[in-house]
Amino acid sequence: MEQGPRPPGRRESKQAGEMVLREWQVLRDRLAEIAAERVTAAGDILRAAELQLPPEEIGARRNYLWALEAYDAAGRLLDEAADLPDLTAAVVLAEQAVERLAAAHTAHAGGRPRPFAVRCFYNPLHGDAVRPAPKSSEAGRRSRRRPTVGAREAAAERRPACAACRNAILAGQSPDVLPALLPAGARRRGGGPVLVPYYAVPQQWSPWPATACGAYDDGTPALVLRGGHRRPRP
């Protein structure tokens, strides 16, 4: 009688866990450098473009104060980061601070600020999500005749995605997702360290799945500055 594959022993499991942690550390070190550069650059821009706004410029003041708060929160995340999503949130907030600063300057000059960018859900470091091209009636008929393609299109439109992630989903492939180290308390009993999509981490362990590392929630700077981003850690 044939036997199934032997489950990995303690030694093999330990080696696999060590490989995961090495991969995670390489990714963390690389992202920490990027985050430090982005936060520093945002600080330089904010200092060079400082504004003195009268109280009646409500819109400009709102964006400017949000930018300052987001920059402070990005610096705090950079200092306290425990995992890749924390560093990603630092990048997101630093870049959003610059975006809001530009909006404040535009409003101060009497202009109308541009709509704020929507980031890729699968990896907010990818940048802006793309809008799907409008379908022609012929394309719609072809989609109805080929339900598999229609299902992929529906999956691609389920969450905001950059061009590369959207194209991967349309091709039936996995998008390039930001990984996170699953906290020990969220793993199965006896399970070793494992990297998962950041949005697969339970929300009681991380605030980032619900907000795409802060990209979709204007309350993120305030959350970070009051310490609400700190959840139980492995």
C-alpha positions as CSV (number, residue, x, y, z in Angstrom):
1,M,0.0,0.0,0.0
2,E,1.4,3.4,-1.0
3,Q,1.9,5.9,1.7
4,G,1.4,9.6,1.3
5,P,4.3,12.1,1.6
6,R,5.9,12.2,5.0
7,P,5.1,15.4,6.9
8,P,8.1,17.6,7.4
9,G,10.0,16.9,10.6
10,R,11.0,19.4,13.3
11,R,14.3,20.0,11.6
12,E,12.8,20.7,8.2
13,S,10.1,23.0,9.7
14,K,12.8,24.9,11.5
15,Q,14.8,25.4,8.3
16,A,11.7,26.5,6.4
17,G,10.9,29.0,9.2
18,E,14.5,30.4,9.1
19,M,14.2,30.8,5.3
20,V,11.0,32.8,5.7
21,L,12.6,35.0,8.3
22,R,15.6,35.6,6.1
23,E,13.4,36.5,3.2
24,W,11.4,38.8,5.4
25,Q,14.4,40.6,6.8
26,V,15.8,41.2,3.3
27,L,12.5,42.7,2.3
28,R,12.3,44.8,5.5
29,D,15.8,46.2,5.1
30,R,15.2,47.2,1.6
31,L,11.8,48.8,2.3
32,A,13.2,50.6,5.4
33,E,15.7,52.3,3.2
34,I,13.0,53.4,0.7
35,A,10.7,54.6,3.5
36,A,13.5,56.6,5.1
37,E,14.3,58.3,1.7
38,R,10.6,59.1,1.1
39,V,10.0,60.5,4.6
40,T,13.2,62.6,4.4
41,A,12.2,64.0,1.0
42,A,8.7,64.8,2.2
43,G,10.2,66.8,5.1
44,D,12.4,68.7,2.8
45,I,9.5,69.7,0.6
46,L,7.3,70.7,3.5
47,R,10.0,72.9,5.0
48,A,10.7,74.5,1.6
49,A,7.0,75.2,0.9
50,E,5.9,76.3,4.3
51,L,2.6,78.2,4.4
52,Q,1.2,80.9,6.6
53,L,-2.6,80.7,6.1
54,P,-5.3,83.0,7.5
55,P,-8.2,81.3,9.3
56,E,-10.7,82.1,6.5
57,E,-8.8,79.9,4.0
58,I,-10.5,76.8,5.5
59,G,-9.8,74.4,2.7
60,A,-6.2,75.3,2.3
61,R,-5.7,75.2,6.1
62,R,-7.3,71.8,6.3
63,N,-5.1,70.3,3.7
64,Y,-2.0,72.0,5.1
65,L,-2.5,70.8,8.6
66,W,-3.3,67.3,7.4
67,A,0.0,67.3,5.5
68,L,1.9,68.3,8.6
69,E,0.1,65.6,10.7
70,A,0.7,63.0,8.0
71,Y,4.4,63.8,7.9
72,D,4.7,63.5,11.7
73,A,2.8,60.2,11.6
74,A,5.1,58.9,8.8
75,G,8.1,59.6,10.9
76,R,6.6,57.8,13.8
77,L,5.9,54.8,11.8
78,L,9.4,54.8,10.4
79,D,10.8,54.8,13.9
80,E,8.4,52.1,15.3
81,A,7.9,49.9,12.2
82,A,7.7,46.2,13.1
83,D,6.7,44.8,9.7
84,L,6.5,45.6,6.0
85,P,3.0,47.2,6.1
86,D,4.1,49.7,8.8
87,L,6.9,50.8,6.5
88,T,4.5,50.9,3.6
89,A,2.2,53.1,5.6
90,A,5.1,55.5,6.3
91,V,5.7,55.8,2.6
92,V,2.0,56.3,1.8
93,L,1.7,59.0,4.5
94,A,4.8,60.8,3.4
95,E,3.7,60.9,-0.2
96,Q,0.2,61.9,0.7
97,A,1.6,64.8,2.9
98,V,3.3,66.1,-0.3
99,E,0.1,65.7,-2.2
100,R,-2.0,67.6,0.4
101,L,0.7,70.3,0.6
102,A,0.3,70.8,-3.2
103,A,-3.5,71.0,-2.7
104,A,-3.1,73.6,0.0
105,H,-0.8,75.8,-2.2
106,T,-3.2,75.5,-5.1
107,A,-6.2,76.5,-3.0
108,H,-4.2,79.4,-1.5
109,A,-3.4,80.6,-5.0
110,G,-7.1,80.6,-5.8
111,G,-7.1,77.4,-7.9
112,R,-9.0,74.1,-7.6
113,P,-6.9,71.2,-6.3
114,R,-6.7,68.0,-8.3
115,P,-8.5,64.9,-7.0
116,F,-6.3,62.9,-4.8
117,A,-4.8,59.7,-6.2
118,V,-6.2,56.3,-5.4
119,R,-3.5,53.8,-4.7
120,C,-3.3,50.1,-5.6
121,F,-4.9,48.0,-3.0
122,Y,-2.7,45.0,-3.6
123,N,0.5,46.9,-2.9
124,P,0.1,50.6,-2.1
125,L,3.8,51.1,-3.0
126,H,2.8,50.5,-6.7
127,G,1.2,53.9,-6.8
128,D,-2.0,55.0,-8.6
129,A,-4.8,52.6,-9.4
130,V,-6.0,52.7,-13.0
131,R,-9.6,53.1,-14.1
132,P,-10.9,50.4,-16.4
133,A,-11.5,51.5,-20.0
134,P,-15.2,51.9,-20.8
135,K,-16.6,48.9,-22.7
136,S,-18.2,49.2,-26.1
137,S,-21.4,47.4,-26.7
138,E,-19.6,44.8,-28.8
139,A,-17.1,44.2,-26.0
140,G,-20.0,43.7,-23.6
141,R,-21.6,41.1,-25.9
142,R,-18.2,39.2,-26.2
143,S,-17.9,39.3,-22.4
144,R,-21.4,37.8,-22.0
145,R,-20.5,35.0,-24.4
146,R,-17.3,34.2,-22.5
147,P,-18.1,34.0,-18.7
148,T,-14.5,33.2,-17.7
149,V,-13.3,36.6,-19.1
150,G,-16.2,38.3,-17.4
151,A,-15.3,36.7,-14.1
152,R,-11.7,37.9,-14.4
153,E,-12.9,41.4,-15.3
154,A,-15.1,41.4,-12.2
155,A,-12.2,40.3,-10.0
156,A,-10.0,43.0,-11.5
157,E,-12.6,45.7,-10.7
158,R,-13.3,44.5,-7.2
159,R,-10.5,46.6,-5.7
160,P,-8.4,49.5,-7.0
161,A,-5.4,48.1,-8.8
162,C,-2.4,49.5,-10.6
163,A,-2.0,48.6,-14.3
164,A,0.4,45.7,-13.6
165,C,-1.8,44.1,-10.9
166,R,-5.0,44.6,-12.9
167,N,-3.4,43.0,-16.0
168,A,-2.2,40.1,-13.9
169,I,-5.7,39.5,-12.6
170,L,-7.2,39.7,-16.1
171,A,-4.6,37.1,-17.2
172,G,-5.7,34.8,-14.4
173,Q,-2.5,35.3,-12.4
174,S,-1.9,36.6,-8.9
175,P,-1.1,40.3,-8.5
176,D,2.2,41.4,-6.9
177,V,0.9,41.7,-3.4
178,L,2.6,43.4,-0.4
179,P,3.6,40.6,2.0
180,A,3.4,40.6,5.8
181,L,4.7,38.3,8.5
182,L,1.7,36.6,10.1
183,P,1.7,37.3,13.8
184,A,2.4,34.3,16.0
185,G,-1.0,34.6,17.7
186,A,-2.7,34.4,14.4
187,R,-1.0,31.2,13.2
188,R,-2.2,27.7,13.7
189,R,-0.9,26.1,16.8
190,G,2.7,25.0,16.3
191,G,3.0,26.7,12.9
192,G,6.2,28.5,12.0
193,P,6.6,32.0,10.6
194,V,4.8,32.6,7.3
195,L,4.5,35.4,4.8
196,V,0.9,36.2,3.7
197,P,-0.7,39.0,1.8
198,Y,-0.9,42.0,4.1
199,Y,-4.7,42.1,3.8
200,A,-4.9,38.5,5.1
201,V,-3.6,39.5,8.5
202,P,-6.6,39.6,10.9
203,Q,-7.6,43.2,11.7
204,Q,-7.3,42.6,15.4
205,W,-3.6,42.3,14.7
206,S,-3.1,45.1,12.2
207,P,-5.0,48.2,11.2
208,W,-3.6,48.1,7.6
209,P,-5.8,45.6,5.8
210,A,-8.9,47.8,6.2
211,T,-7.2,50.9,4.9
212,A,-4.6,49.7,2.4
213,C,-1.8,50.8,4.7
214,G,-3.5,54.1,5.4
215,A,-4.1,55.0,1.8
216,Y,-7.9,54.9,2.0
217,D,-8.5,56.6,5.4
218,D,-8.0,60.2,6.1
219,G,-8.0,59.4,9.8
220,T,-4.7,57.4,9.6
221,P,-2.4,60.2,10.7
222,A,-4.5,60.8,13.8
223,L,-4.7,57.1,14.5
224,V,-0.9,56.8,14.3
225,L,-0.2,59.8,16.4
226,R,-2.4,58.5,19.3
227,G,-0.8,55.1,19.1
228,G,-3.8,53.3,17.6
229,H,-1.7,51.6,15.0
230,R,0.1,49.5,17.6
231,R,-1.5,46.1,17.9
232,P,-0.3,42.9,19.7
233,R,2.9,41.7,18.1
234,P,4.4,38.2,17.8
